[in-house]
Amino acid sequence: MYEINFEIPAFLLSLLCYIYCLTAKHRQYILPKGFKNKLANQHFVFLLMLVTNILSAISSVVGVYLTEATFTGVAFWQYLFHAFYFVFHATLSVSFTLYIINVTSTSINWKKIYYILFAIPYVISEIIVLTNSFTGWAFYMDDNLIYHRGPLMILLYAIGGLYVALGFFFFFKNKKAISKVDSIAVAFFIGIATLGIIIQAVKSSFLVELFSESLACLVIMIVLEEKSGHIDLTTGLLNRIAFTDDNRRLINTKQKYGLVLLKIKELDKITNRFGGREIDALLINIASYLVKESGVVEVYCYRRDGYAVLYKELNYDKATDFMNKALERFNNEWKIGSLELKADIITTLVKVPEDIKSIEELENLISSGYTKAKTGSYYVSIEEVKEITNSGKYEEALRKAITEKKLMLKYQPIWSTSEAKTVSAEALLRVDSDELRNISPEVYIPIAEKSGLIKDIGLFVFEEVCKFLCDERIKNSNIKYVELNLSVYQFMYNDLIDSFEEIRKRYNVDASKINLEITETAATLDEDVISNTLKEFQKLGYTLSLDDFGTGYSNLMRMTESNYQNIKIDKSILWKVCKEEKGDEMLKDLMSFVRTLNAEIIQEGVETKEQLDKVISCGCDYIQGFYFSAPIKDVDFIKYINNEQNN
């Protein structure tokens, strides 16, 4: 009756795959709770495929065996097992497609309506089979117990073909989301299973469909489901490889999900104190706690001190509750044998794609460590994490720029209202590197201050200014001096004055040609070292300017004693008073107060003719801003003043 019968090999092959999946690497086959979550779980659907393949094979084998049986009632049992075959095989078609969808991570946020639409053809096929005893539409047995296809058998094959076509569609639409090896495995899986379906559909006496599907499942198990290389050996959690692969798939298929990141603080110090065996036990306990309390399958140990919990559902409240529980738990000790170990954590919640949009951004984020100078366990917002991450990235870029000599100065003209010409300039640092070229100095200067790079940068700026002042074209111009900014952190170095003086004397520059700017906040710090250093600079002939006046809380007595040549009113003050009804009076009063300090006034941030007229009418001495010029390179600055003198 059957020319080729591979049902027993199909049964044995599927059974072996199923046994292996249940006995090897148990951790990767922990199943999520909830029916919908199970359908959206790749491993569950793979097990479902194996089970339905096994049951289909059993039904087919028994049905074929019964064709030769002669006992009483054999017709009933033969019919029943043929019906079982179609019931299970219809489920196999659905699970086949659902597996492809899960591999490409395209269904994790499906709404109920999508699952309903997806299931309708399957339900129709099952109704046809379950009502077949009354209709004979799917198949029937003749008087000699010979199996025949019914008039709707073609519809059952069409429904099976529909699911295969859907599998093809989701695979080709999203194959870039998975690795090349996985992509080849899935393509083979689809191809070999489809070939078996076509052969058996065309030639009903060739029972090869189940075997081809079992063979396809074997390939999938070896390539996609055998995750021993994706398991962390200590904790049993999914490892960094799995973390990267899973997130790449989800991000590339534009899924929305949440990641809770947890980092154990100072694990190296804890290890040095207690030893490796105790720490391994601690990490295993932590892993078990995270799996149990998070309630999700995808828990990763992406490095020895770093964990991640992936929430596929868009339920950020659930993720937040878990973080709060974790913080509370880590505030208590972990009992390891007779020891009690304390391990603090830092945790944060990352929303994809709101917070990150690429796997590279995620890799940078988890590599940063996102550690703050804070004790105990604590939560860090994603905004703070990004700031910390960028700080590390910018610091590295700044170090590289210093080494590769990518620092440069630009000069912004300062215009005299009384002389109606440019009489000085402010030297401003810029970094000519790909990483920092478009980044504001307000971002990387604080990083330089905290990292200690400000010392080298400060010396570079001072030397470049001295070189600039040595240029004969500058000496023969109207430029009386150049301003450069001093960071409060530069005062921490005892050799600040000596270093500056060595450079100045080497270039034979008069100290009066250099004006040192410090911010209002730095000027009012009650630090003798700052005050004494400024006085020493003044004794040597340097002049001082107070920058950003109006943005801090001034110690007026200390400001008066410092004898500033210039006080620069912050641009934010000008922009604000321009919006006020009584802005002119406010600015005039502020400038009148500055005059009581025996200092000349520089107004920065002047960008329009209206602003220019306003500050002149209020009594400003010098003006700096884009109305005259943006900061420009030294050669362009020289051209600028030459053009001004010739006009």
C-alpha positions in Angstrom: 0.0 0.0 0.0 2.8 2.5 0.9 5.8 2.5 -1.3 7.9 4.4 1.2 7.2 4.5 4.9 9.6 6.6 7.1 7.1 7.1 10.0 9.1 4.9 12.5 12.4 6.7 11.8 10.5 10.0 12.2 9.2 8.9 15.5 12.6 7.8 16.8 14.3 10.9 15.6 11.8 13.3 17.2 11.8 11.3 20.4 15.6 11.4 20.7 15.5 15.2 20.1 12.8 15.6 22.7 14.7 13.5 25.3 17.9 15.5 24.6 16.1 18.8 25.0 14.7 17.8 28.4 17.9 16.3 29.8 20.7 18.5 28.4 21.3 22.0 29.8 18.1 22.3 31.8 18.5 26.1 32.4 17.7 27.0 28.8 14.4 25.2 28.8 12.7 26.9 31.8 9.3 27.9 30.5 7.5 31.2 31.1 4.2 31.4 32.9 1.0 32.2 30.9 -0.2 30.8 27.6 0.6 33.8 25.6 4.1 34.0 27.0 4.6 30.4 26.1 3.5 31.0 22.5 6.0 33.8 22.3 8.8 31.6 23.7 11.1 30.0 21.1 12.1 27.0 23.2 8.5 26.2 24.2 7.3 26.2 20.6 10.3 24.0 19.6 9.2 21.5 22.2 5.7 21.8 21.0 6.9 20.9 17.5 8.7 17.8 18.7 5.7 16.6 20.8 3.3 17.1 17.9 5.7 15.4 15.5 6.0 12.4 17.9 2.3 12.2 18.4 1.7 12.5 14.6 4.3 9.7 14.0 2.7 7.4 16.6 -0.7 8.0 15.1 0.6 7.3 11.6 2.5 4.2 12.6 -0.4 2.7 14.5 -2.8 3.6 11.7 -0.5 2.0 9.1 -0.1 -1.1 11.3 -3.9 -1.4 11.7 -4.4 -1.7 8.0 -3.0 -5.2 8.3 -4.9 -6.1 11.5 -8.0 -8.3 11.5 -9.3 -8.1 15.1 -12.9 -7.0 15.8 -13.4 -3.3 15.8 -10.3 -2.6 13.9 -12.1 -0.1 11.7 -12.9 2.2 14.6 -9.3 2.2 15.8 -7.9 2.7 12.4 -10.2 5.6 11.8 -9.4 7.1 15.2 -5.6 7.0 14.7 -5.9 8.5 11.2 -8.0 11.4 12.8 -5.4 11.7 15.6 -2.7 12.1 12.9 -4.5 15.0 11.2 -5.3 16.7 14.6 -1.6 16.6 15.7 -0.3 17.4 12.2 -2.4 20.5 11.9 -0.8 21.7 15.3 2.6 20.9 13.8 2.0 23.2 10.9 1.1 26.1 13.2 4.0 25.5 15.6 6.3 25.3 12.7 5.4 28.8 11.6 5.2 30.1 15.2 8.7 28.9 15.7 10.0 30.9 12.7 8.2 34.0 14.0 9.8 33.6 17.4 13.3 33.0 16.0 13.0 36.3 14.2 11.4 37.9 17.3 8.4 39.5 15.5 5.6 38.4 17.8 6.6 39.4 21.3 4.2 42.4 21.4 1.5 41.0 19.2 -2.0 42.0 20.4 -4.7 39.4 20.9 -6.3 40.1 17.6 -3.1 39.0 15.8 -3.1 35.7 17.6 -6.8 35.2 16.8 -6.2 35.9 13.0 -3.2 33.7 13.1 -5.2 30.8 14.7 -8.4 31.0 12.4 -7.0 28.7 9.6 -5.8 26.3 12.2 -9.2 26.2 13.9 -10.9 25.6 10.6 -8.7 22.7 9.8 -9.3 21.1 13.2 -13.1 21.6 12.8 -12.9 19.7 9.5 -11.0 16.8 11.1 -13.1 16.7 14.3 -16.3 16.6 12.3 -15.0 14.2 9.7 -16.8 11.2 11.2 -20.0 12.8 10.2 -19.0 14.4 6.9 -16.1 12.4 5.5 -14.7 15.7 4.1 -11.1 15.1 5.2 -10.8 11.3 4.6 -12.8 8.1 4.7 -12.3 4.3 4.9 -13.9 2.1 2.3 -15.4 -1.3 3.0 -11.9 -2.9 2.7 -10.5 -0.4 5.3 -8.5 1.3 2.6 -7.8 5.0 3.4 -8.9 7.6 0.9 -8.6 11.4 0.8 -11.8 13.4 1.2 -13.0 16.4 -0.9 -11.6 18.9 1.7 -8.2 17.3 2.0 -6.9 19.8 -0.5 -8.1 22.5 1.9 -6.1 21.0 4.8 -3.0 21.0 2.6 -3.7 24.5 1.5 -4.0 25.6 5.2 -0.7 23.8 5.9 0.8 25.6 2.9 -0.5 28.9 4.2 1.4 28.5 7.4 4.5 27.5 5.6 4.1 30.5 3.4 3.8 32.7 6.5 6.9 31.1 7.8 8.7 32.0 4.6 7.4 35.6 4.8 8.5 36.2 8.4 11.9 34.6 7.7 12.8 36.6 4.6 11.4 39.8 6.1 13.5 39.6 9.2 16.4 37.3 8.3 18.9 40.2 8.8 17.9 40.2 12.4 19.6 36.8 13.0 23.1 35.6 12.5 24.2 34.0 9.2 24.6 30.6 10.7 21.1 30.7 12.3 19.7 32.1 9.0 21.1 29.1 7.1 19.7 26.7 9.7 16.2 28.2 9.5 16.4 28.2 5.7 17.3 24.5 5.7 14.5 23.9 8.3 11.9 25.5 6.0 13.2 24.0 2.9 13.5 20.3 4.0 10.1 20.5 5.8 8.5 22.0 2.7 10.0 19.4 0.4 8.6 16.5 2.5 5.1 18.2 2.5 5.2 18.6 -1.3 6.3 15.0 -1.9 3.7 13.5 0.3 1.0 15.8 -1.1 1.8 14.7 -4.6 2.4 11.0 -3.9 0.3 9.8 -1.0 2.0 6.4 -0.9 5.3 8.1 0.1 5.1 8.7 3.9 8.1 11.0 4.1 6.6 14.3 5.4 7.1 13.5 9.1 10.6 12.3 8.6 11.6 15.4 6.7 10.1 17.5 9.5 12.0 15.5 12.1 15.2 15.9 10.2 14.6 19.7 10.0 14.0 19.8 13.8 17.3 18.0 14.3 19.1 20.6 12.4 17.4 23.4 14.3 18.1 21.7 17.7 21.8 21.4 16.8 22.2 25.0 15.6 19.6 27.1 17.4 18.4 25.1 20.4 21.7 23.6 21.6 22.7 26.6 23.7 25.5 25.2 25.7 27.7 27.9 24.3 25.1 30.4 25.4 25.1 29.4 29.1 27.2 30.9 31.8 29.0 28.0 33.5 28.9 29.4 37.0 25.3 30.8 37.3 23.5 28.7 34.7 22.1 31.9 33.3 22.2 32.9 29.6 25.6 34.5 28.9 27.0 37.5 27.0 26.7 35.8 23.6 23.0 35.0 24.2 22.5 38.6 25.5 23.9 40.1 22.4 22.2 37.7 20.0 18.8 38.1 21.6 18.9 41.9 21.8 20.2 42.2 18.2 17.2 40.3 17.0 14.8 42.3 19.0 16.3 45.7 18.1 16.6 44.8 14.4 13.0 43.7 14.2 11.9 47.0 15.9 10.4 45.3 19.0 9.5 47.3 22.1 10.7 45.8 25.4 12.4 46.6 28.7 15.8 45.6 30.1 16.6 45.7 33.8 20.3 46.0 34.3 22.0 45.1 37.6 25.7 45.4 38.4 27.4 44.1 41.6 29.6 46.8 43.0 33.2 46.1 43.7 33.0 42.3 43.1 36.8 42.1 42.9 37.2 43.4 46.4 34.6 41.0 47.7 36.4 38.1 45.9 39.8 39.1 47.4 38.2 39.0 50.8 36.3 35.8 50.8 37.7 33.6 48.0 36.5 32.1 44.7 34.4 29.2 46.0 32.3 31.4 48.3 31.8 34.0 45.5 30.7 31.3 43.1 28.1 30.3 45.6 27.1 33.9 46.0 26.6 34.4 42.3 24.6 31.2 42.0 22.3 32.4 44.8 21.9 35.8 43.1 21.1 34.1 39.8 18.4 31.9 41.4 16.9 35.0 43.1 16.8 37.0 39.9 15.1 34.1 38.0 12.6 33.5 40.8 11.7 37.2 41.5 11.7 38.5 38.0 9.3 35.9 36.7 10.8 35.8 33.3 12.9 33.3 31.3 15.4 35.7 29.8 17.8 36.4 32.7 21.4 37.0 31.6 24.8 37.1 33.2 26.6 39.2 30.6 29.7 39.4 32.7 30.7 38.2 36.1 29.4 41.2 37.9 26.7 42.2 35.4 23.1 40.9 35.0 20.2 41.7 32.8 16.5 40.8 33.0 14.5 41.1 29.7 10.9 42.0 29.9 9.3 41.3 26.6 5.9 42.6 27.7 5.5 46.4 27.7 4.8 46.3 31.4 7.4 48.7 32.9 5.5 48.7 36.2 6.4 45.1 36.6 10.0 45.8 35.8 10.1 48.7 38.3 8.5 46.5 41.1 11.2 43.9 40.4 14.0 46.6 40.7 12.6 47.8 44.0 12.5 44.3 45.4 16.0 43.6 44.2 17.3 46.8 45.9 15.6 45.8 49.1 17.0 42.3 49.0 20.6 43.5 48.3 20.4 45.7 51.3 20.6 42.5 53.4 23.4 39.9 53.6 23.5 36.7 51.6 24.1 33.6 53.7 26.7 31.4 52.1 27.4 28.4 54.4 28.5 29.9 57.7 29.3 33.2 56.1 27.2 36.3 55.6 28.2 38.3 52.5 27.1 41.8 51.6 27.0 42.7 48.0 25.6 46.1 46.8 24.1 46.6 43.4 23.4 49.4 40.9 20.3 49.0 38.8 18.7 50.8 35.9 15.8 50.3 33.5 16.4 50.6 29.8 13.4 51.0 27.4 13.9 49.9 23.9 13.7 51.7 21.5 12.9 54.8 23.6 16.3 54.8 25.3 18.5 53.0 22.8 18.1 52.2 19.2 21.0 49.9 18.3 23.0 47.0 19.7 26.1 49.2 19.6 24.4 51.7 22.0 23.5 48.9 24.3 27.0 47.4 24.3 28.5 50.8 25.1 25.9 51.3 27.9 26.7 48.0 29.7 30.4 48.4 29.2 30.4 51.8 30.9 29.6 50.3 34.4 27.3 53.3 35.1 28.8 53.7 38.6 28.2 56.9 40.7 30.2 58.0 43.8 27.5 56.7 46.1 27.4 54.1 48.9 25.0 51.1 49.2 22.6 49.8 46.5 20.9 52.3 44.4 18.9 53.0 41.2 20.4 55.1 38.4 18.1 56.6 35.8 18.9 56.0 32.1 19.6 59.7 31.7 22.3 59.5 34.3 23.6 56.2 32.8 24.0 57.9 29.4 25.8 60.9 31.0 28.2 58.5 32.8 28.6 56.5 29.6 29.3 59.6 27.5 31.7 60.9 30.2 33.9 57.8 29.8 33.7 58.0 26.0 34.5 61.7 25.9 37.4 61.3 28.4 38.9 58.6 26.2 38.4 60.8 23.1 40.0 63.7 24.9 43.0 61.7 25.9 43.4 60.5 22.4 43.1 64.1 21.1 45.8 65.3 23.4 48.1 62.5 22.4 47.4 63.0 18.7 47.7 66.8 19.0 44.2 67.5 17.9 43.6 70.4 20.3 43.4 73.9 18.8 42.5 77.5 19.8 40.0 79.8 18.3 39.8 83.6 19.0 36.7 85.6 19.5 37.1 89.4 19.0 36.3 91.8 21.9 35.2 95.2 20.6 35.7 98.5 22.4 32.7 100.9 22.5 34.9 103.9 23.1 37.4 103.1 20.3 34.9 101.4 18.0 37.4 98.7 17.1 38.6 95.3 18.3 41.1 95.7 21.1 41.4 92.2 22.5 40.2 88.6 22.1 39.3 85.6 24.1 41.1 82.3 23.4 38.7 79.4 23.3 39.6 75.7 23.2 38.3 73.4 20.5 39.0 69.8 19.7 39.5 68.9 16.1 38.6 65.2 16.4 35.8 63.1 14.9 34.4 62.3 18.4 34.5 65.8 19.9 34.4 68.2 16.9 30.7 68.8 17.3 30.6 68.6 21.0 30.4 71.7 23.1 33.3 72.5 25.4 30.7 72.9 28.1 30.5 69.1 27.9 34.1 68.0 27.8 35.8 70.7 29.9 34.1 69.5 33.1 35.3 65.9 32.1 38.8 67.2 31.7 38.6 68.9 35.1 37.5 65.8 36.9 39.9 63.4 35.1 43.0 65.6 35.6 43.4 66.3 31.9 42.8 70.0 32.6 46.5 70.5 33.6 47.8 69.4 30.2 45.0 71.3 28.4 45.7 74.4 30.4 49.4 74.4 29.5 48.6 73.8 25.9 46.2 76.8 25.8 48.7 79.1 27.6 51.5 78.2 25.2 49.3 78.7 22.1 48.3 82.1 23.4 52.0 83.0 23.9 52.8 81.9 20.3 49.9 83.9 19.0 51.1 87.0 20.9 54.6 86.6 19.4 53.2 86.9 15.8 54.4 90.2 14.4 51.0 90.9 12.9 49.4 90.8 16.3 52.2 92.9 17.8 51.6 95.6 15.1 47.8 95.5 15.6 45.4 97.1 18.0 45.3 94.0 20.2 46.2 95.0 23.7 45.9 91.5 25.4 44.3 88.1 25.0 42.0 86.5 27.5 42.2 82.9 28.5 40.2 80.9 30.9 41.6 79.4 34.1 39.8 76.4 35.7 39.5 76.2 39.4 41.0 72.8 39.1 44.2 74.2 37.7 44.8 75.9 41.1 45.2 72.5 42.6 48.6 72.1 41.0 51.4 73.8 43.0 53.5 74.4 39.9 50.8 76.4 38.0 52.6 79.8 38.2 56.0 78.3 37.6 54.8 76.4 34.5 53.1 79.5 33.1 56.1 81.7 33.7 58.5 79.2 32.1 56.4 79.3 28.9 55.9 83.0 28.9 59.6 83.8 29.4 60.5 81.3 26.7 58.4 83.2 24.2 59.4 86.6 25.7 55.8 87.7 26.1 54.9 90.6 28.4 52.7 89.4 31.2 50.4 92.4 30.7 49.4 90.9 27.3 47.7 88.0 29.1 44.5 88.4 30.9 43.4 85.4 33.1 39.6 84.8 33.3 38.1 82.9 36.2 34.4 82.2 36.8 32.4 84.0 39.4 31.9 80.7 41.3 35.7 80.1 41.4 36.4 83.6 42.4 34.1 83.5 45.5 35.4 80.2 46.8 36.9 80.7 50.3 40.2 79.1 49.4 43.4 80.8 50.3 45.3 78.9 47.6 43.1 80.5 44.9 43.3 84.0 46.3 47.0 83.8 46.9 47.7 82.4 43.4 45.7 85.2 41.8 47.6 87.8 43.8 50.9 86.3 42.7 49.8 86.4 39.0 48.9 90.1 39.5 52.3 90.9 41.0 53.9 89.3 37.9 52.0 91.7 35.7 49.1 89.5 34.6 45.6 91.1 34.6 42.4 89.4 35.8 38.9 89.2 34.5 35.8 87.8 36.2 33.8 85.6 33.8 30.0 84.7 33.9 29.2 87.5 36.3 25.6 87.3 37.5 25.3 83.5 37.4 26.7 82.7 40.9 26.4 83.9 44.5 29.0 86.6 44.8 31.1 87.2 47.8 31.3 91.0 47.2 34.2 91.6 49.7 36.4 89.0 48.0 35.5 90.4 44.6 36.5 93.9 45.6 39.8 92.7 47.0 40.7 90.8 43.9 41.1 94.0 41.7 39.7 92.7 38.4 40.5 94.7 35.3 37.3 93.4 33.6 34.1 91.9 34.8 32.2 90.0 32.1 28.4 89.9 32.3 27.1 86.5 31.4 25.2 86.2 28.1 22.2 84.6 29.9 21.7 87.9 31.8 21.5 89.9 28.5 19.2 87.4 26.8 16.9 87.4 29.8 16.6 91.2 30.3 15.9 91.6 26.6 12.6 89.8 27.2 11.7 91.8 30.3 9.7 95.1 30.2 12.2 96.8 32.5 15.1 95.0 31.1 17.0 98.2 30.2 16.9 99.5 33.7 17.9 96.1 35.2 21.0 95.9 32.9 21.9 99.5 33.5 21.7 99.0 37.3 23.9 95.9 37.0 26.5 97.7 35.0 26.4 100.6 37.5 27.1 98.2 40.3 30.1 96.7 38.3 31.6 100.2 38.0 31.6 100.5 41.8 34.1 97.7 41.7 36.5 99.8 39.6 36.4 97.3 36.8 35.5 97.7 33.1 32.5 95.9 31.7 32.5 93.2 29.0 29.1 92.1 27.7 29.2 88.7 26.1 26.6 87.0 23.9 25.7 90.1 21.8 24.1 88.7 18.6 21.8 91.4 17.2 21.9 95.2 16.5 19.1 95.6 19.1 21.3 93.9 21.8 24.3 96.0 20.7 22.4 99.3 21.1 21.0 98.2 24.4 24.3 97.4 26.0 26.0 100.5 24.7 23.2 102.7 26.1 23.6 101.0 29.4 27.3 102.0 29.6 29.1 98.8 28.5 32.9 99.2 27.8 33.6 96.1 25.6 31.4 93.8 23.6 31.9 90.2 22.6 29.5 88.1 20.5 28.4 86.7 17.2 27.2 90.1 16.1 30.9 90.9 15.4 32.3 87.4 14.9 32.1 83.8 16.0 35.3 82.3 17.4 37.8 81.9 14.5 41.2 80.4 13.8 44.3 82.5 14.4 44.9 83.2 10.7 41.3 84.2 10.2 41.4 86.4 13.2 44.4 88.3 11.8 42.5 88.8 8.5 39.6 90.0 10.5 41.5 92.7 12.3 43.3 93.7 9.2 40.0 94.2 7.4 38.7 96.2 10.3 41.7 98.5 10.3 41.5 99.0 6.5 37.8 99.9 6.6 
